[in-house]
């Protein structure tokens, strides 16, 4: 799977970053673009990773031991993570998706 940054004024691809596994819907935050991975083993940094929008490189990650991330959303003051095909929903503070380095 490839995550691409597209220049909205020209519609051309500005950069692309290849990843193993499937990427769930990206969640854009002030310091990074966060994505979940299926399967969990596709990313050594964790089931949810932060991607630097300038470089396209993984800069942080969160391990979710309960399962694979099939959806990632932000709303109502929380971050919502849907795990795998079981449909388990976890709710986190948005602070959990702040780059730590």
TIMI-2910 file (N, C-alpha, C, CB; in pm, 1 decimal, decimal comma, always signed):
<rs>
+----------+----------+----------+----------+----------+----------+----------+----------+----------+----------+----------+----------+------+
!      n_x !      n_y !      n_z !     ca_x !     ca_y !     ca_z !      c_x !      c_y !      c_z !     cb_x !     cb_y !     cb_z ! resn !
+----------+----------+----------+----------+----------+----------+----------+----------+----------+----------+----------+----------+------+
!    +85,2 !   -115,9 !     +0,0 !     +0,0 !     +0,0 !     +0,0 !    +90,1 !   +122,7 !     +0,0 !    -97,1 !     -0,5 !   +121,8 !  Unk !
!    +47,8 !   +227,5 !    -66,8 !   +124,2 !   +351,1 !    -74,6 !    +38,7 !   +467,2 !    -24,9 !   +172,7 !   +376,8 !   -219,1 !  Unk !
!    +98,6 !   +550,9 !    +58,3 !    +33,8 !   +673,4 !   +103,2 !    +97,3 !   +786,9 !    +24,9 !    +48,3 !   +694,6 !   +259,2 !  Unk !
!    +15,6 !   +864,5 !    -46,7 !    +67,0 !   +970,7 !   -133,1 !    +20,3 !  +1107,4 !    -85,8 !    +23,4 !   +947,8 !   -277,6 !  Unk !
!   +110,1 !  +1204,6 !    -97,9 !    +77,3 !  +1344,3 !    -70,8 !    +52,7 !  +1409,8 !   -205,9 !   +192,2 !  +1417,9 !    +10,2 !  Unk !
!    -65,0 !  +1469,3 !   -223,1 !   -104,0 !  +1527,9 !   -351,3 !   -110,0 !  +1680,0 !   -337,4 !   -241,2 !  +1471,2 !   -399,3 !  Unk !
!    -50,2 !  +1749,6 !   -431,7 !    -56,3 !  +1895,5 !   -436,6 !   -195,9 !  +1933,6 !   -482,8 !    +54,0 !  +1955,5 !   -531,7 !  Unk !
!   -276,3 !  +1999,1 !   -397,3 !   -415,2 !  +2028,5 !   -434,9 !   -428,6 !  +2128,9 !   -549,3 !   -489,3 !  +2080,5 !   -315,5 !  Unk !
!   -328,2 !  +2211,7 !   -569,8 !   -339,6 !  +2311,7 !   -676,7 !   -313,2 !  +2252,6 !   -814,6 !   -243,3 !  +2426,1 !   -651,5 !  Unk !
!   -231,1 !  +2146,6 !   -821,3 !   -199,1 !  +2087,4 !   -951,3 !   -256,7 !  +1947,8 !   -969,5 !    -50,3 !  +2082,4 !   -969,4 !  Unk !
!   -289,7 !  +1881,8 !   -856,8 !   -339,1 !  +1744,7 !   -864,8 !   -229,5 !  +1641,9 !   -886,7 !   -439,1 !  +1733,8 !   -974,8 !  Unk !
!   -103,7 !  +1685,6 !   -879,6 !     +7,3 !  +1593,2 !   -899,6 !    +55,7 !  +1537,8 !   -765,4 !   +123,1 !  +1663,1 !   -973,9 !  Unk !
!   +114,7 !  +1420,3 !   -769,8 !   +168,5 !  +1357,0 !   -650,2 !   +298,4 !  +1425,7 !   -610,5 !   +191,2 !  +1206,0 !   -673,2 !  Unk !
!   +300,6 !  +1480,8 !   -489,3 !   +419,1 !  +1550,2 !   -439,6 !   +519,3 !  +1451,9 !   -380,2 !   +379,8 !  +1654,7 !   -335,1 !  Unk !
!   +470,3 !  +1347,0 !   -313,1 !   +556,9 !  +1243,8 !   -257,2 !   +473,1 !  +1120,1 !   -229,9 !   +627,6 !  +1293,1 !   -127,3 !  Unk !
!   +540,1 !  +1005,5 !   -223,4 !   +473,5 !   +878,9 !   -193,7 !   +557,9 !   +800,1 !    -96,1 !   +448,5 !   +797,1 !   -322,5 !  Unk !
!   +490,9 !   +729,5 !     -5,6 !   +558,7 !   +645,7 !    +92,1 !   +498,0 !   +506,3 !    +87,7 !   +548,6 !   +706,3 !   +234,8 !  Unk !
!   +576,9 !   +404,4 !    +52,3 !   +524,9 !   +267,6 !    +49,0 !   +521,1 !   +206,6 !   +189,4 !   +610,6 !   +180,2 !    -44,2 !  Unk !
!   +419,1 !   +127,1 !   +216,3 !   +405,3 !    +58,2 !   +344,3 !   +360,7 !    -85,1 !   +319,7 !   +304,9 !   +131,9 !   +436,8 !  Unk !
!   +392,3 !   -172,8 !   +414,9 !   +345,6 !   -311,2 !   +411,8 !   +204,2 !   -314,2 !   +467,6 !   +440,5 !   -405,8 !   +493,1 !  Unk !
!   +121,2 !   -401,1 !   +417,6 !    -14,0 !   -415,4 !   +470,9 !   -108,6 !   -309,4 !   +418,7 !    -11,1 !   -410,3 !   +620,7 !  Unk !
!   -228,2 !   -309,0 !   +473,3 !   -331,4 !   -213,0 !   +434,3 !   -335,2 !    -97,4 !   +532,1 !   -469,0 !   -280,7 !   +426,8 !  Unk !
!   -350,6 !    +23,1 !   +480,0 !   -359,7 !   +142,3 !   +562,5 !   -506,8 !   +176,3 !   +579,5 !   -280,7 !   +261,3 !   +499,8 !  Unk !
!   -547,4 !   +202,1 !   +705,3 !   -684,7 !   +246,4 !   +728,4 !   -692,3 !   +396,2 !   +701,8 !   -731,5 !   +212,9 !   +873,8 !  Unk !
!   -811,3 !   +450,0 !   +711,1 !   -832,2 !   +591,4 !   +680,5 !   -736,6 !   +680,0 !   +761,1 !   -977,8 !   +631,1 !   +709,2 !  Unk !
!   -665,5 !   +770,6 !   +693,1 !   -572,4 !   +859,5 !   +763,3 !   -646,5 !   +961,6 !   +849,1 !   -482,2 !   +931,7 !   +662,9 !  Unk !
!   -584,9 !   +998,0 !   +958,2 !   -639,3 !  +1099,8 !  +1047,6 !   -537,1 !  +1212,5 !  +1055,1 !   -671,4 !  +1041,0 !  +1190,6 !  Unk !
!   -571,7 !  +1327,9 !  +1002,4 !   -479,6 !  +1440,7 !   +996,5 !   -485,3 !  +1517,1 !  +1128,3 !   -513,5 !  +1534,1 !   +877,2 !  Unk !
!   -368,9 !  +1529,6 !  +1190,6 !   -355,3 !  +1603,5 !  +1316,1 !   -255,0 !  +1716,7 !  +1293,2 !   -309,0 !  +1509,1 !  +1434,0 !  Unk !
!   -242,2 !  +1811,9 !  +1386,0 !   -151,5 !  +1925,3 !  +1364,0 !     -4,4 !  +1887,1 !  +1342,0 !   -160,0 !  +2017,7 !  +1480,8 !  Unk !
!    +41,5 !  +1778,9 !  +1404,6 !   +183,2 !  +1744,9 !  +1396,3 !   +216,0 !  +1626,1 !  +1306,1 !   +233,9 !  +1716,8 !  +1531,9 !  Unk !
!   +115,1 !  +1554,6 !  +1258,2 !   +140,8 !  +1435,1 !  +1177,3 !    +11,1 !  +1383,5 !  +1115,5 !   +206,8 !  +1324,8 !  +1262,8 !  Unk !
!    +26,6 !  +1291,9 !  +1020,6 !    -86,3 !  +1216,0 !   +967,3 !    -78,3 !  +1079,0 !  +1032,9 !    -83,2 !  +1206,2 !   +807,8 !  Unk !
!   -181,9 !  +1041,8 !  +1105,4 !   -184,4 !   +913,1 !  +1175,9 !   -264,5 !   +812,4 !  +1094,0 !   -245,3 !   +928,5 !  +1318,8 !  Unk !
!   -212,5 !   +691,6 !  +1081,8 !   -282,6 !   +585,1 !  +1009,8 !   -274,0 !   +456,2 !  +1089,7 !   -223,4 !   +565,2 !   +867,9 !  Unk !
!   -374,9 !   +371,9 !  +1071,9 !   -373,0 !   +238,5 !  +1130,7 !   -331,9 !   +138,2 !  +1023,7 !   -511,7 !   +201,7 !  +1191,2 !  Unk !
!   -282,5 !    +23,5 !  +1069,3 !   -238,2 !    -80,8 !   +977,0 !   -312,3 !   -211,0 !  +1000,7 !    -88,6 !   -103,3 !   +990,4 !  Unk !
!   -340,0 !   -281,2 !   +892,3 !   -388,7 !   -419,5 !   +895,7 !   -295,8 !   -499,4 !   +806,6 !   -540,0 !   -431,3 !   +848,2 !  Unk !
!   -235,7 !   -605,5 !   +845,7 !   -238,4 !   -659,5 !   +982,1 !   -148,8 !   -579,1 !  +1075,6 !   -195,0 !   -806,2 !   +982,2 !  Unk !
!   -165,6 !   -602,9 !  +1205,3 !    -88,5 !   -534,3 !  +1308,9 !    +61,9 !   -550,2 !  +1283,3 !   -125,3 !   -588,9 !  +1448,8 !  Unk !
!   +103,6 !   -664,7 !  +1233,3 !   +246,1 !   -693,4 !  +1210,5 !   +305,0 !   -615,3 !  +1093,2 !   +265,1 !   -841,5 !  +1186,2 !  Unk !
!   +223,5 !   -540,3 !  +1018,4 !   +272,2 !   -466,4 !   +902,3 !   +361,1 !   -349,6 !   +942,4 !   +155,5 !   -415,9 !   +819,7 !  Unk !
!   +353,8 !   -304,8 !  +1066,3 !   +433,7 !   -191,0 !  +1110,7 !   +505,6 !   -224,7 !  +1240,8 !   +345,2 !    -66,0 !  +1128,9 !  Unk !
!   +638,7 !   -226,3 !  +1242,6 !   +710,9 !   -252,7 !  +1366,5 !   +692,9 !   -142,4 !  +1470,2 !   +857,3 !   -270,8 !  +1337,2 !  Unk !
!   +649,6 !    -23,3 !  +1427,2 !   +630,4 !    +87,5 !  +1521,0 !   +499,8 !    +77,0 !  +1599,0 !   +634,0 !   +218,9 !  +1446,6 !  Unk !
!   +408,5 !     -6,6 !  +1555,6 !   +280,9 !    -21,3 !  +1623,9 !   +166,1 !    -28,3 !  +1526,5 !   +259,2 !    +92,2 !  +1720,1 !  Unk !
!    +47,0 !    -47,5 !  +1581,9 !    -71,5 !    -61,3 !  +1497,7 !   -118,3 !    +72,3 !  +1442,3 !   -183,5 !   -126,0 !  +1575,8 !  Unk !
!    -82,9 !   +181,4 !  +1511,1 !   -114,8 !   +315,7 !  +1463,5 !    +16,2 !   +392,6 !  +1457,5 !   -220,4 !   +387,8 !  +1556,4 !  Unk !
!    +45,7 !   +453,3 !  +1342,9 !   +172,0 !   +526,1 !  +1329,2 !   +148,5 !   +669,8 !  +1285,1 !   +263,6 !   +455,5 !  +1229,6 !  Unk !
!   +245,3 !   +755,1 !  +1323,4 !   +244,6 !   +895,4 !  +1282,5 !   +340,5 !   +911,8 !  +1166,6 !   +283,2 !   +989,5 !  +1400,3 !  Unk !
!   +293,8 !   +977,0 !  +1061,8 !   +375,6 !  +1001,8 !   +943,1 !   +399,2 !  +1151,3 !   +931,3 !   +307,7 !   +945,5 !   +814,2 !  Unk !
!   +525,4 !  +1188,8 !   +919,0 !   +561,5 !  +1329,2 !   +900,9 !   +511,6 !  +1373,4 !   +763,4 !   +716,8 !  +1350,9 !   +914,9 !  Unk !
!   +424,6 !  +1475,2 !   +756,1 !   +371,4 !  +1516,0 !   +625,6 !   +477,7 !  +1572,9 !   +532,2 !   +262,7 !  +1618,1 !   +644,8 !  Unk !
!   +585,9 !  +1625,7 !   +585,5 !   +691,4 !  +1682,0 !   +500,5 !   +778,0 !  +1573,3 !   +437,4 !   +779,0 !  +1776,7 !   +581,5 !  Unk !
!   +816,8 !  +1472,7 !   +517,5 !   +909,9 !  +1370,1 !   +467,3 !   +841,3 !  +1241,4 !   +423,9 !  +1011,4 !  +1337,7 !   +573,1 !  Unk !
!   +720,7 !  +1214,7 !   +475,4 !   +652,9 !  +1088,9 !   +445,9 !   +705,6 !   +972,5 !   +526,9 !   +665,3 !  +1057,4 !   +300,7 !  Unk !
!   +790,7 !   +999,7 !   +624,7 !   +849,8 !   +893,7 !   +707,7 !   +772,0 !   +875,8 !   +837,7 !   +997,1 !   +925,6 !   +738,7 !  Unk !
!   +774,3 !   +752,3 !   +889,1 !   +712,4 !   +721,9 !  +1017,2 !   +796,0 !   +786,8 !  +1127,1 !   +700,0 !   +567,6 !  +1039,1 !  Unk !
!   +730,6 !   +865,4 !  +1212,9 !   +802,7 !   +936,1 !  +1318,9 !   +758,0 !   +896,6 !  +1459,4 !   +785,5 !  +1084,4 !  +1301,3 !  Unk !
!   +652,5 !   +818,6 !  +1472,1 !   +605,8 !   +774,6 !  +1603,1 !   +507,1 !   +660,7 !  +1582,2 !   +540,2 !   +892,2 !  +1683,1 !  Unk !
!   +471,8 !   +592,6 !  +1688,1 !   +375,3 !   +484,5 !  +1677,2 !   +312,6 !   +450,6 !  +1810,2 !   +440,4 !   +362,5 !  +1619,5 !  Unk !
!   +198,4 !   +384,6 !  +1803,9 !   +126,1 !   +338,6 !  +1921,5 !    +94,0 !   +191,4 !  +1901,6 !     -3,8 !   +422,5 !  +1945,7 !  Unk !
!   +125,3 !   +111,5 !  +2000,6 !    +92,0 !    -30,0 !  +1993,0 !    -47,8 !    -52,4 !  +2049,4 !   +196,2 !   -115,3 !  +2069,2 !  Unk !
!   -127,1 !   -127,2 !  +1975,9 !   -261,7 !   -165,6 !  +2019,9 !   -261,8 !   -318,1 !  +2026,7 !   -375,6 !   -110,2 !  +1921,6 !  Unk !
!   -232,4 !   -376,2 !  +2143,1 !   -218,3 !   -521,7 !  +2150,4 !   -346,5 !   -599,2 !  +2125,7 !   -165,3 !   -559,0 !  +2282,8 !  Unk !
!   -462,8 !   -534,0 !  +2138,9 !   -589,1 !   -606,1 !  +2125,4 !   -619,3 !   -650,7 !  +1983,3 !   -700,7 !   -520,8 !  +2174,4 !  Unk !
!   -556,5 !   -589,7 !  +1882,7 !   -588,9 !   -633,2 !  +1748,1 !   -550,5 !   -534,5 !  +1640,5 !   -732,6 !   -660,8 !  +1738,6 !  Unk !
!   -594,4 !   -563,2 !  +1521,5 !   -567,0 !   -481,9 !  +1404,3 !   -659,7 !   -360,8 !  +1402,4 !   -583,2 !   -564,9 !  +1275,6 !  Unk !
!   -609,4 !   -252,5 !  +1347,9 !   -689,1 !   -130,2 !  +1337,8 !   -761,0 !   -131,3 !  +1203,4 !   -599,6 !     -2,0 !  +1352,9 !  Unk !
!   -893,7 !   -131,3 !  +1206,9 !   -968,3 !   -129,2 !  +1081,7 !  -1028,1 !     +7,6 !  +1051,7 !  -1077,8 !   -232,4 !  +1085,7 !  Unk !
!  -1032,4 !    +96,7 !  +1151,2 !  -1079,8 !   +233,6 !  +1128,4 !  -1027,2 !   +323,0 !  +1239,4 !  -1235,7 !   +239,4 !  +1122,1 !  Unk !
!  -1006,8 !   +449,0 !  +1203,9 !   -952,7 !   +548,7 !  +1296,2 !  -1026,0 !   +680,1 !  +1269,2 !   -796,0 !   +565,2 !  +1279,3 !  Unk !
!  -1092,8 !   +734,4 !  +1372,0 !  -1171,6 !   +855,8 !  +1355,6 !  -1148,8 !   +949,1 !  +1473,1 !  -1320,8 !   +822,4 !  +1341,9 !  Unk !
!  -1176,6 !  +1077,6 !  +1451,9 !  -1174,5 !  +1173,9 !  +1561,1 !  -1307,9 !  +1247,1 !  +1561,1 !  -1054,7 !  +1274,0 !  +1547,4 !  Unk !
!  -1368,8 !  +1256,8 !  +1678,5 !  -1495,7 !  +1327,1 !  +1689,9 !  -1543,0 !  +1332,1 !  +1833,0 !  -1600,5 !  +1261,8 !  +1603,3 !  Unk !
!  -1623,7 !  +1430,5 !  +1865,0 !  -1681,2 !  +1445,6 !  +1997,4 !  -1574,5 !  +1449,5 !  +2106,6 !  -1778,2 !  +1333,1 !  +2024,4 !  Unk !
!  -1459,1 !  +1510,9 !  +2073,8 !  -1352,0 !  +1526,9 !  +2171,9 !  -1271,5 !  +1402,3 !  +2200,0 !  -1408,6 !  +1574,9 !  +2297,6 !  Unk !
!  -1284,4 !  +1300,0 !  +2115,8 !  -1212,7 !  +1174,3 !  +2136,9 !  -1158,1 !  +1119,9 !  +2005,6 !  -1304,4 !  +1070,8 !  +2202,7 !  Unk !
!  -1064,0 !  +1028,2 !  +2017,2 !  -1016,7 !   +949,1 !  +1903,8 !  -1080,6 !   +812,0 !  +1919,1 !   -857,6 !   +940,3 !  +1898,6 !  Unk !
!  -1139,8 !   +762,4 !  +1810,5 !  -1211,4 !   +635,1 !  +1810,6 !  -1136,0 !   +537,1 !  +1721,7 !  -1358,8 !   +652,8 !  +1761,8 !  Unk !
!  -1107,3 !   +419,4 !  +1773,7 !  -1035,3 !   +316,0 !  +1700,7 !  -1123,2 !   +191,9 !  +1694,4 !   -897,8 !   +284,4 !  +1767,6 !  Unk !
!  -1148,6 !   +145,1 !  +1572,3 !  -1223,1 !    +20,0 !  +1553,4 !  -1120,4 !    -88,6 !  +1527,7 !  -1327,7 !    +30,2 !  +1434,4 !  Unk !
!  -1126,8 !   -194,7 !  +1606,0 !  -1028,2 !   -301,8 !  +1598,6 !  -1080,3 !   -420,5 !  +1520,4 !   -987,8 !   -345,6 !  +1737,4 !  Unk !
!  -1006,0 !   -453,6 !  +1415,1 !  -1029,6 !   -573,6 !  +1336,9 !  -1173,2 !   -597,1 !  +1295,6 !   -983,6 !   -688,9 !  +1412,0 !  Unk !
!  -1198,5 !   -721,7 !  +1260,7 !  -1331,8 !   -759,2 !  +1216,2 !  -1425,6 !   -784,9 !  +1332,7 !  -1324,7 !   -881,4 !  +1128,4 !  Unk !
!  -1370,0 !   -786,1 !  +1455,4 !  -1455,5 !   -804,6 !  +1572,5 !  -1544,6 !   -683,9 !  +1594,9 !  -1371,0 !   -830,8 !  +1696,7 !  Unk !
!  -1500,3 !   -566,7 !  +1544,4 !  -1577,2 !   -444,5 !  +1560,0 !  -1567,2 !   -383,0 !  +1697,9 !  -1718,8 !   -471,1 !  +1529,0 !  Unk !
!  -1463,8 !   -418,2 !  +1773,4 !  -1443,8 !   -359,5 !  +1906,0 !  -1405,0 !   -213,4 !  +1887,1 !  -1334,2 !   -437,3 !  +1987,8 !  Unk !
!  -1469,5 !   -123,8 !  +1961,0 !  -1441,4 !    +18,9 !  +1951,1 !  -1371,2 !    +63,7 !  +2078,7 !  -1572,0 !   +100,7 !  +1927,5 !  Unk !
!  -1255,1 !   +127,0 !  +2061,6 !  -1180,5 !   +184,0 !  +2173,2 !  -1188,1 !   +335,7 !  +2161,8 !  -1031,7 !   +134,3 !  +2174,3 !  Unk !
!  -1196,6 !   +403,1 !  +2275,1 !  -1204,3 !   +549,5 !  +2278,0 !  -1084,2 !   +602,5 !  +2355,3 !  -1338,7 !   +598,5 !  +2342,7 !  Unk !
!  -1013,7 !   +700,9 !  +2295,4 !   -894,4 !   +757,5 !  +2356,8 !   -903,8 !   +909,3 !  +2359,2 !   -768,1 !   +712,7 !  +2281,7 !  Unk !
!   -826,1 !   +968,9 !  +2448,1 !   -809,4 !  +1113,7 !  +2447,3 !   -730,4 !  +1150,5 !  +2322,2 !   -737,2 !  +1164,3 !  +2577,5 !  Unk !
!   -759,4 !  +1262,3 !  +2255,8 !   -680,6 !  +1303,3 !  +2139,1 !   -533,1 !  +1323,9 !  +2171,6 !   -737,4 !  +1430,7 !  +2081,0 !  Unk !
!   -500,9 !  +1346,1 !  +2298,8 !   -361,4 !  +1363,5 !  +2339,5 !   -275,7 !  +1240,7 !  +2309,7 !   -354,6 !  +1395,2 !  +2487,2 !  Unk !
!   -339,4 !  +1124,0 !  +2298,7 !   -264,2 !  +1002,3 !  +2268,1 !   -200,5 !  +1010,5 !  +2128,0 !   -356,8 !   +878,7 !  +2277,7 !  Unk !
!   -259,4 !  +1092,5 !  +2039,8 !   -205,1 !  +1108,8 !  +1904,7 !   -124,0 !  +1238,2 !  +1894,2 !   -319,0 !  +1108,6 !  +1800,3 !  Unk !
!    -33,3 !  +1255,9 !  +1987,2 !    +61,9 !  +1366,0 !  +1983,4 !   +200,1 !  +1304,8 !  +1968,7 !    +52,1 !  +1456,6 !  +2111,7 !  Unk !
!   +275,5 !  +1349,0 !  +1869,8 !   +408,8 !  +1293,7 !  +1845,9 !   +492,9 !  +1317,1 !  +1971,5 !   +476,2 !  +1358,8 !  +1719,2 !  Unk !
!   +557,7 !  +1210,3 !  +2019,6 !   +628,0 !  +1215,0 !  +2147,4 !   +776,3 !  +1248,9 !  +2138,9 !   +613,2 !  +1085,4 !  +2214,7 !  Unk !
!   +832,6 !  +1261,4 !  +2022,6 !   +978,3 !  +1285,2 !  +2017,2 !  +1013,5 !  +1426,8 !  +1985,7 !  +1041,9 !  +1196,4 !  +1915,8 !  Unk !
+----------+----------+----------+----------+----------+----------+----------+----------+----------+----------+----------+----------+------+
</rs>
